């Protein structure tokens, strides 16, 4: 089972150098949790038929929710830059303050993997704010996420094909061909059938070899899309 440092966990960011750190408490986060999981390797010997294993490498991550406070030099700006530029942050998570005796946790240098399975942490709202930009793009097809209610209603962009997101790669729940067909029928109010193509919202590959779904779930979701497409085409 993964280990955690939970409810009183505090997150710190090093604004100095690695050898002489200056720890700044990141105070615009909540639900900070330090997670770790040992990987196992075979340790069976010729002395016994018992299948034995030992801890080998350690998977470690920090999760939490960050409030958007975008100002120069802010923690949010630092985490945003790390996420968008694939740079590393020197961070520390403790089950108390960094001045508390016997506080435990971990310090490590890592990259931001900001793909979440928690829908409540993700952006919501339709494409209205981007409509002007999307209209002006000199492209044949717009591939847009519509598999969740967060995306709002399908919008029409004249003269363009629609890559319609119909399955959510972040959840284990399998969309049925019938539910995908319903989504397509709604999109037909804005696009002709020849201009609609089915795809997942984003892809199934994620950060640091940490996919949000198993290969089996991903395959089942793609199979549902294929079944819906065949049904819509009449076989």
N, C-alpha and C positions, 0 to 999 in steps of 0.2 A: 504494500500500500504506500502511496506517496506521503511524504512527511510535509507538514505545513507549520508555519509560524503565523498565527491568525489574527484574532480580533484586536490585539494591541499593537500589531505590526506597524512600524514606521519605516518610511523610505527616505534615503539620503542620496544626494548626488554630489560627487566630488568635483569641486570647481578649481581645485589645485592640481598638482601633479600626483602621479601614482605613489612616489616615495614619501612625499609629505602632503597628504591629502587635506583638503579643507571641505568639511562635510556640511552641506546645506540641506536642511530638512525640506522635502518636497511636500508642501502643506495643502496643495490643491488636488489631492488624491484621496480616494476612499476605498475601502474593501481591499487594502493591500494584503497580499498573501505570498509568502515564499513557499514554493513547491519543489519537492525533489523526489526522484524515483531512481533507485538503483537498477542497473541492468545486470543480468546474471550471465555467468559463463560456466561451462562444464568444469567440474573439479573431481570427477571420478578417478579413482586410482586402481591399479591392478590388485591391490590388497582386498578390495571389496566389490561386490556386485551392486551395492547401493548407489543409486544415481545421486551424485552430490553436485551442488552448485556453490559458487562464491560470487560476492559482489565484485563487479569489474569497473564499469564506468558509471558516472552519475549524471543523469539529466536534471537540469535545474532551471527554473523559470520564476519570474515575479509577475503576478497578475494584479490588476486593480483598475479602477475607473478614474480618469483624470478630467477635471473641469477645465474648460477652455478659458485661459487667461493669457491672451497673446500680447505680450509687451516685451520690449527689448531686454534681453538678459534674463528673461523669466525661465522658470523650470519648464513651462509648457513649450516655449520656443526651443529649448535644448532638446526635449524629447521629440518635438516635431521635426527638427533638423535631423536627428538621428534616424527617425523612421523614414523620412523621405530621401535621405542621402546615403542610407545604409552605412552609417558610421556608428562606432561603439560608444557606450556610456559606461563610466565607472560608477557603480551604484552599490548601496548597502541596504539590506533589509534587516531590521532588528525587532525583537518582541518587546521593545521599550525604547527609551531615548538613548542616544549615543553617550550620554553621561551617566546612565544607570549602571551600577555595578551588577555584574553577572547577566547583563542582557546578552541574549544569544541570537544568532542569525547567520548571515553570510554576506560577503563582499565579492563581487565579480564584475568583470568587464564583459559586456554583452551588447547585442544588437536588439533593436525593437522588432518584435513580431506582433503586429497590431491587428491580426485577424482574429475576431472573436466569434464564439458560438452564442453569445448572449445578445439576442436581438435588441435588448433595451439599451445597449451601449453604442449601437450603430446609428449612423445618420438616417434621418427620415425626412420625407417631403418629396414632392413630385419634381419634374424637370422644368417647371415653369421658369425658374430663375435662370436657367441655362438655355432657354428656348431660342433666344436671339443668336447666341453663339453656335448652337447646334444647327440652326437653319442656314447659317452662312458657311458652314463647313463644306468644302468641295469634295465630298465623298459619296460613294454609291450607297453605303449601308451604315446605319447607326446601330450598334449593339448595346442595348440598354437593359438594366436590371429591372424586372417586373415580377419576380417570383414571390415577393412579399408585399404585404399591405403598406410597408414603409414607403414604397415607390410611388404610391398614388395611382391615378388613372392613366391609361395609355394616351399619349399625346401624338397628334399627327404632325409629321414633318414632310411637307409636300415634295414629291420628286425623289424621295429616298426610300430604300428598303429598310425594313426593321428586323434586326436580330433580337428576337423577343425572349427575354429571360423567363423561363418557365419552371425551373427547378432550383432549389436553394442548396448550394453545396455545403452550407454550415450546419445543417440539421440532419439528424438520422431519419426523420419522418420521410417516407417515400411518397412522392406525388403520384397520383394515379393517372393513367392515360385520359380518363374522363375529366379530371380536374384540369389537365393541360389543354384538353379540347375546349373547355369552357373559357380558359384564358385566351386562346386563339380566337374564339368567336367574339370576345369583347374587342380584340384588336382589329377584327374585320370591319368594325365601324369606322376605323381610321385609315386602314390600308387595304389594298386589294390582296387577294390570296397569294398571287404570284410574288408579292413583295414581302411576305412574312417568312422568316426563317427561325427555327427553334434552337435555343442554346441554354446552357445553365447561366445563372447569375455568377459572373466570374468563372474561375476554373476550380478544379479540385486540388491542385497543387498549392502548397502554402509555404510557410517560412521554416527554415532550418530543419528540414526533414520531419516536420510535425504537421501532417495533413489533418484537416478537420473531420475527415470521414475515412472510413476503411475503403479498400479497393472494391469490396463487395457492394457497399452502399452506393458508391459512385457508379459502378456498373449498372446497378438496378435503376438508378435515376436516369442514366442515359438510355437504358432499355425502355423506360416509360416514355421518354421523348420520341424514340423511334416508333413505338407502338402507336402513339398519338398521331404522329406524322402520317403513318400508313393509313390509319383510320380516316384522317381528314382528306387524304388523297383517294379514298375509296378502294383501299386494298393495296 
